[in-house]
Amino acid sequence: MVRQVVCAVLLLSFLSSGWAQNRNITSDKDSGGKSSSGEEVIPTPRQMQNFLWRTLVMKDLRLKGQVQSGERKIPILVRTKERLLQFEFQDRPLQIRVRFAPEGSLIQRRTKANADWEVVTGVEKTKAVAGTDLAYEDLGIDFLRWPDPQPKGEDSVMMLDCWVYEVNPPVESNYAKVRYWISKTYKTMIRADGLNSRGEAIKRFTFNSVIEAEDTVVIGEMKVAKLTPGTDVSASRTFVQIETVEKGSGL
C-alpha cells in the first residue's frame, strides 16, 4: 500500500523535475497553501493550472519498457527532456513526439527515424495509438490547460486529500469533460477521469508501481482503463510498463 501511494503522488514525476522543488502554488501576487491566520487556502483553478504548467519540466531520461493491451505486448522506448516527450514503438514503424506549450501540446508522428514529422490535429488526436486504450490526446494532457476549469470540492483518493476540478474541452475530444484530482499535500495530479455527456467516467488513469534508478524515481506501471459507463468496471485495459531507466535521452 505504501508503494501504491508513493506511485500515485509521483504521477508526473518522470516528466517533472520541479514538483518536489517548489510545492507552493502562487499566482502573480497571491500565494496558496495557508493564510496568515493558518487557515487552508483553496487555490483558484488558474493558480492550479499555472502551477502544474510550471512543474511540467522533464528530466533528461531514456526509458525502456512495453505497452500491453490484452495479449499484445509492444516494446517501447521513451525519451524525455525539458518539455519534449518522444515515444518510439519497437515492433512497428511509429514514433510519436509531444512538445508541451502553454497554448496546448504539439503532437507529431512519423513512420521512421529520418522521416519528417507530421502534426496530429483535430479528430486525429482522438484516435487510438497502436490499437491501445491510449489516444493521441491523452499523451498531450491538454486538459490541464483547457480554459475555465471549475472547482468541484474535495475528495480522498488512495488515502490522500485532494482538490477536484472539472473542465470542458474547447476542441474535438473523446470526452465531454475531464475531472482531475490534485493532492493537497504533494500539489500534483493523482487521478484523471474522462467523462461522457452524462457525466459518467469512460476512461481512467491509475498508477501501480515506481522504479528507483540512482537519484531518479519514475512510474513503473501506468494503467489506462476504458470503463463501462456508469460503473467502475473496466471494459478494456492498457498497461504502460517501464523496466529500465537511463540518464541521457539522446534528444
PyMOL commands that set and color helices and strands:
alter all, ss='L'
color gray80, all
select helices_A, chain A and resi 2-9+45-55+122-126+136-140+142-145
alter helices_A, ss='H'
color red, helices_A
select strands_A, chain A and resi 33-34+40-41+58-69+72-82+84-89+94-99+106-110+118-119+150-157+160-167+177-183+189-195+201-213+216-227+234-247
alter strands_A, ss='S'
color yellow, strands_A
deselect
rebuild
show_as cartoon
